[in-house]
Amino acid sequence: MSMAAKRESIALARATGLSPKTMYRLMVLKKNGCPELVHAAHEGLLAPKHSEIIAKALNHHDQRLFLANLPYMTPRQQHDALAAMRNHLKAQKGGEVSNG
């Protein structure tokens, strides 16, 4: 997180009563998420943490496909898909990839 983004998320978090991390996640979602993903997060269908992962890992077309399949996925399938996206992002950054 850049210093400017960090300052902005802290200021907005104070104004809204959210944590700075949640505010940063919402900023990432707004910047990288397709309108349908932003709407799903706004409606509470996805947690900000999960929305951030999807927004960072997938392009807009794939975000829409994920959302279209979401009602047909079991909670375990959702968890596994999000874990795979998170591990892919960590691998891109050169971070450690967890097996669990």
Secondary structure, 3 states (H helix, E strand, C coil): CCHHHHHHHHHHHHHHCCCHHHHHHHHHHHHHCCHHHHHHHHCCCCCHHHHHHHHHHCCHHHHHHHHHHHHHCCHHHHHHHHHHHHHHHHHHHCCCCCCC
